[in-house]
Every structure is written in C-alpha cells, then in structure tokens.
C-alpha cells in the first residue's frame, strides 16, 4: 500500500502531539508522588498502569493514520513530543510544582488543625469520659463490697 508524503507528515505531527499529551498526562502522577511518598514497587506499578493507555493511544494513532504499520518516525515523533513537552512546558510545571505542593500541604494542615484535631479531641474526651465512668463504677462496686465485708466482719 502506498502512503503519500502528506499522510506521513500528518502521522509524524500527530505522533509529536501524542507524545506531548502523554507527557502532560504524566504530570499529575508526578504531582501525586510529590504529595505522598511511595515505595519503589508501587511507583513501578503506577508507571506500568500508565503505560497501558499510552500504548493503546499510540496503537490507535498508528492504526488510524499509518494503516497499522509502525513506522520509525512515528516512534521518534512520540518520544520527541514527550521530550519537547518536558523541556518546554514541563520546565514551567517543574518550577510551579514545589510551590503548589507547599500551598496545598499548608491548606491541608490548616484544615487538620481547625477541623479534624478538635473533632478528634472531642472523640478522645468522650472515650476518656466513658472510660472514667467505667472506672468510677468499678471503684464504687469495690467500695460497696468492702463496706459489706466490713459490716459482716470479714
């Protein structure tokens, strides 16, 4: 099957855009990693599950624009698009991310100190009050038994 040069150029440009889109979609995963520390095996698992839709997207583009033939310039275009995104918009995102993480952590800390901590304190106080009542009841039972035994003469 003969493919025109314009179709090949279109395929190459779409692969560049696909690579940039894949790199863009990977940014929230990197942001999530900045918030929460993960063991290496979990990071590998996340990356594996990220690669599946990325590969499906590449296969779809290849099937739609190149009649199912994987061409080397499509692969190069996809990697090139990801690298272009990484060194252009990705740099900007990389500069903003620490500030964003700091602000979100600060906001979460404020919520925790103003809402969650007082609630936990109330729950702890309630639990302690119930425990205190139990101890007092047990203490009163022991006192009653002791008084009975003293009245009986041991």
C-alpha positions, 0 to 999 in steps of 0.5 A: 500500500502506498502512503503519500508524503502528506499522510506521513507528515500528518502521522509524524505531527500527530505522533509529536502531539501524542507524545506531548499529551502523554507527557502532560498526562504524566504530570499529575502522577508526578504531582501525586508522588510529590504529595505522598511518598511511595515505595519503589514497587508501587511507583513501578506499578503506577508507571506500568498502569500508565503505560497501558493507555499510552500504548493503546493511544499510540496503537490507535494513532498508528492504526488510524493514520499509518494503516497499522504499520509502525513506522520509525518516525512515528516512534521518534515523533512520540518520544520527541513530543514527550521530550519537547513537552518536558523541556518546554512546558514541563520546565514551567510545571517543574518550577510551579510544582514545589510551590503548589505542593507547599500551598496545598500541604499548608491548606491541608494542615490548616484544615487538620488543625481547625477541623479534624484535631478538635473533632478528634479531641472531642472523640478522645474526651468522650472515650476518656469520659466513658472510660472514667465512668467505667472506672468510677463504677468499678471503684464504687462496686469495690467500695460497696463490697468492702463496706459489706465485708466490713459490716459482716466482719470479714 
